[in-house]
Amino acid sequence: MRVLLTGAAGFIGGHMCRAMLDQGFEVLGIDNFDPFYDRSIKEETIRELSTDSRFSFAEVDIRDDSALSGMLAHVDIIVHLAARAGVRPSIDEPALYASVNVGGTVSLLEACRAAGVQRLVFGSSSSVYGDATPVPFREDAPAMSPISPYAATKRSGELICEVYSHLHGLKIAALRFFTVYGPRQRPDLAIHRFTRLLTSGSPIQQYGDGSTERDYTHVDDIVEGVLGAVRWTEDRGVGYDVFNLGESKTVRLDYLIQLIADAVGVVPKVEVAPRQPGDVLRTFADISKARRVLGYNPRTSIEDGIVDFVDWYRGRYGN
């Protein structure tokens, strides 16, 4: 089976490429090396994947219709993880986020329709639930009150996927990822940033009083959930559905900081700063649907996952 994986050089994308190769897939990865963070990190991921003869790569922007049209002739399924990431930066550049996350998804769906590719897995986000959804978040919640442009673009991507499934007979799973972390995590994300600051003896900025909560999900568990969604699309019947992929546990920000400090072996220096616009108070996944339909079964606790991340960080950066 041949898969086209967008965002192949990114954090989740690189892990997914490796897992799909291990599952026997032939993987065509694409990425545009967006400058949101250091290109060399992404290039290292592609170099490692390219040692497998079943992996091929093209530097392509998902908004490039002509490039996409020539790539799907022998593709069985698309795993769409490419996106402009980040809640806070989306407030400063909403047009860019709409162009990449909504326009790029439409371009990809149009390429699917033209090439006859009928299976797609779409990487969405827990941010679509906003602050108005009761916890734990269920997939049947309206999710119509996002509080950042990033969240709005992800909800828009879900809706356009649903439309294409209805109009053009595609089988699509939209996966709402809950705060993914683990080895190779993007350097701008909290766990990576806190680890870097703590190992260098620098203070951490804690936004708010430390009571905000996230449902942190280890990347290994996300990978298993995506593979479950890929299997779900094997049923050739037309359909669209949404699934939460989280740990179904909440972790306070101040507890997370203490966990990282303990793993690093330091006393954290914490500077309290105002809560940031666009940040939700809490994310908390109801994963009963994903368990039942996808066979999703997250296994990595935040305590074990933080130790795993700090071990990787020290091995990678030598601190």
LUMVEXNU-66058 format. One record per residue (C-alpha): x, y, z; residue in three letters. Coordinates in steps of 0.2 Angstrom, whole numbers, padded with zeros to 4 digits, always signed. Layout:
! residues N
XYZALA
...
END
This chain:
! residues 319
+0000+0000+0000MET
+0006+0017-0005ARG
+0003+0032+0007VAL
+0006+0051+0003LEU
+0011+0059+0020LEU
+0010+0078+0021THR
+0021+0087+0034GLY
+0033+0072+0033ALA
+0048+0082+0040ALA
+0038+0088+0055GLY
+0037+0081+0073PHE
+0022+0070+0071ILE
+0025+0067+0053GLY
+0042+0060+0055GLY
+0036+0048+0068HIS
+0022+0043+0057MET
+0033+0040+0042CYS
+0044+0028+0052ARG
+0029+0019+0059ALA
+0021+0017+0042MET
+0037+0010+0035LEU
+0038-0002+0049ASP
+0021-0008+0045GLN
+0026-0011+0027GLY
+0019+0004+0018PHE
+0028+0013+0004GLU
+0029+0031+0009VAL
+0029+0046-0002LEU
+0033+0061+0010GLY
+0031+0079+0006ILE
+0035+0095+0016ASP
+0038+0113+0011ASN
+0051+0116+0026PHE
+0041+0130+0032ASP
+0053+0142+0042PRO
+0042+0141+0058PHE
+0057+0133+0066TYR
+0075+0127+0060ASP
+0075+0119+0043ARG
+0090+0108+0048SER
+0080+0099+0061ILE
+0068+0094+0048LYS
+0081+0089+0035GLU
+0089+0077+0048GLU
+0072+0068+0050THR
+0071+0066+0031ILE
+0089+0060+0030ARG
+0086+0047+0042GLU
+0070+0041+0034LEU
+0079+0041+0017SER
+0089+0026+0022THR
+0074+0015+0019ASP
+0071+0012+0000SER
+0053+0012+0002ARG
+0053+0030+0007PHE
+0054+0045-0006SER
+0052+0063-0003PHE
+0048+0079-0012ALA
+0049+0097-0006GLU
+0031+0103-0010VAL
+0019+0115-0003ASP
+0002+0108-0001ILE
-0005+0124-0010ARG
+0004+0120-0026ASP
-0010+0112-0036ASP
+0001+0108-0051SER
+0014+0098-0040ALA
+0000+0089-0031LEU
-0009+0084-0047SER
+0006+0074-0053GLY
+0009+0064-0037MET
-0007+0055-0033LEU
-0008+0043-0048ALA
-0003+0027-0038HIS
-0007+0033-0020VAL
-0019+0022-0010ASP
-0022+0034+0005ILE
-0016+0051+0011ILE
-0011+0055+0029VAL
-0013+0074+0030HIS
-0002+0082+0044LEU
+0005+0097+0035ALA
-0001+0113+0043ALA
+0005+0130+0049ARG
+0007+0127+0068ALA
+0005+0137+0084GLY
-0010+0146+0093VAL
-0001+0162+0098ARG
+0008+0165+0081PRO
-0009+0163+0072SER
-0015+0179+0081ILE
-0002+0189+0072ASP
-0003+0180+0055GLU
-0021+0174+0052PRO
-0021+0176+0033ALA
-0006+0165+0032LEU
-0014+0152+0043TYR
-0030+0152+0033ALA
-0020+0150+0017SER
-0010+0135+0023VAL
-0022+0126+0034ASN
-0038+0129+0024VAL
-0033+0133+0007GLY
-0019+0119+0007GLY
-0032+0107+0013THR
-0044+0111-0001VAL
-0030+0109-0013SER
-0026+0092-0007LEU
-0044+0087-0007LEU
-0046+0093-0025GLU
-0031+0083-0030ALA
-0039+0068-0021CYS
-0055+0070-0031ARG
-0046+0072-0048ALA
-0035+0057-0045ALA
-0048+0046-0038GLY
-0040+0044-0021VAL
-0054+0040-0009GLN
-0046+0038+0008ARG
-0039+0052+0019LEU
-0034+0054+0037VAL
-0034+0073+0043PHE
-0024+0079+0057GLY
-0034+0091+0067SER
-0033+0098+0085SER
-0041+0099+0102SER
-0040+0118+0100SER
-0056+0117+0090VAL
-0066+0114+0106TYR
-0062+0132+0113GLY
-0066+0136+0131ASP
-0085+0134+0129ALA
-0086+0115+0128THR
-0090+0105+0143PRO
-0076+0093+0149VAL
-0071+0080+0145PRO
-0073+0085+0127PHE
-0084+0073+0116ARG
-0083+0073+0097GLU
-0102+0076+0096ASP
-0099+0093+0105ALA
-0103+0108+0093PRO
-0085+0115+0093ALA
-0091+0131+0085MET
-0083+0143+0097SER
-0064+0143+0093PRO
-0053+0156+0102ILE
-0038+0158+0090SER
-0036+0159+0071PRO
-0027+0142+0072TYR
-0041+0133+0080ALA
-0053+0141+0067ALA
-0043+0135+0053THR
-0043+0117+0060LYS
-0061+0117+0062ARG
-0063+0124+0045SER
-0052+0110+0038GLY
-0063+0097+0047GLU
-0079+0104+0039LEU
-0072+0105+0021ILE
-0066+0087+0023CYS
-0084+0082+0028GLU
-0091+0091+0013VAL
-0079+0082+0001TYR
-0084+0065+0009SER
-0102+0069+0006HIS
-0100+0076-0012LEU
-0086+0065-0019HIS
-0087+0049-0009GLY
-0071+0050+0001LEU
-0068+0040+0017LYS
-0061+0053+0029ILE
-0056+0052+0047ALA
-0052+0068+0056ALA
-0041+0066+0071LEU
-0041+0079+0085ARG
-0024+0078+0093PHE
-0022+0083+0111PHE
-0005+0092+0115THR
+0007+0080+0108VAL
+0024+0078+0115TYR
+0039+0066+0115GLY
+0056+0064+0106PRO
+0059+0077+0092ARG
+0045+0088+0098GLN
+0046+0105+0090ARG
+0057+0117+0100PRO
+0044+0130+0102ASP
+0032+0119+0112LEU
+0031+0120+0131ALA
+0039+0103+0136ILE
+0054+0106+0124HIS
+0056+0124+0129ARG
+0055+0121+0147PHE
+0068+0107+0146THR
+0080+0118+0137ARG
+0078+0132+0149LEU
+0080+0121+0165LEU
+0095+0112+0158THR
+0103+0129+0155SER
+0099+0136+0172GLY
+0087+0149+0165SER
+0070+0154+0172PRO
+0054+0148+0165ILE
+0039+0160+0161GLN
+0023+0152+0168GLN
+0008+0160+0159TYR
-0005+0162+0172GLY
-0006+0155+0190ASP
-0001+0137+0184GLY
-0019+0131+0185SER
-0022+0129+0167THR
-0023+0110+0162GLU
-0018+0101+0146ARG
-0021+0083+0141ASP
-0003+0079+0136TYR
-0002+0064+0123THR
+0014+0055+0120HIS
+0018+0054+0101VAL
+0019+0035+0102ASP
+0001+0034+0107ASP
-0004+0047+0093ILE
+0005+0036+0080VAL
-0005+0021+0086GLU
-0021+0031+0084GLY
-0017+0037+0067VAL
-0013+0019+0062LEU
-0030+0014+0069GLY
-0038+0028+0058ALA
-0029+0022+0043VAL
-0036+0004+0046ARG
-0053+0012+0048TRP
-0053+0019+0031THR
-0050+0002+0023GLU
-0069+0000+0023ASP
-0073+0006+0006ARG
-0090+0013+0011GLY
-0091+0032+0010VAL
-0090+0041+0027GLY
-0083+0055+0038TYR
-0080+0054+0056ASP
-0070+0063+0070VAL
-0060+0055+0084PHE
-0051+0062+0099ASN
-0033+0056+0102LEU
-0028+0061+0119GLY
-0023+0052+0136GLU
-0040+0057+0144SER
-0030+0064+0159LYS
-0027+0082+0163THR
-0010+0089+0169VAL
-0009+0106+0178ARG
+0005+0118+0171LEU
+0013+0120+0188ASP
+0014+0101+0190TYR
+0021+0099+0172LEU
+0035+0111+0176ILE
+0039+0102+0192GLN
+0040+0085+0183LEU
+0052+0092+0170ILE
+0063+0100+0184ALA
+0063+0084+0194ASP
+0068+0074+0178ALA
+0082+0087+0174VAL
+0087+0087+0193GLY
+0085+0106+0196VAL
+0075+0117+0206VAL
+0064+0127+0194PRO
+0065+0146+0193LYS
+0048+0152+0188VAL
+0043+0169+0183GLU
+0024+0172+0182VAL
+0017+0181+0167ALA
-0001+0185+0161PRO
-0011+0172+0153ARG
-0009+0173+0134GLN
-0023+0177+0121PRO
-0029+0162+0112GLY
-0024+0149+0126ASP
-0038+0138+0132VAL
-0040+0135+0151LEU
-0041+0116+0149ARG
-0041+0102+0137THR
-0048+0085+0142PHE
-0052+0071+0129ALA
-0066+0059+0130ASP
-0058+0044+0120ILE
-0071+0031+0122SER
-0076+0033+0104LYS
-0058+0031+0098ALA
-0056+0016+0109ARG
-0071+0007+0103ARG
-0069+0011+0084VAL
-0050+0013+0081LEU
-0044+0001+0095GLY
-0035+0016+0102TYR
-0027+0013+0119ASN
-0014+0026+0125PRO
-0001+0018+0137ARG
+0012+0032+0141THR
+0009+0042+0157SER
+0015+0060+0158ILE
+0027+0055+0172GLU
+0035+0041+0161ASP
+0034+0052+0146GLY
+0043+0067+0153ILE
+0057+0056+0159VAL
+0058+0048+0141ASP
+0058+0066+0133PHE
+0072+0072+0145VAL
+0083+0057+0141ASP
+0080+0060+0122TRP
+0085+0079+0125TYR
+0101+0075+0134ARG
+0106+0062+0121GLY
+0102+0074+0107ARG
+0109+0090+0114TYR
+0122+0083+0126GLY
+0116+0093+0142ASN
END
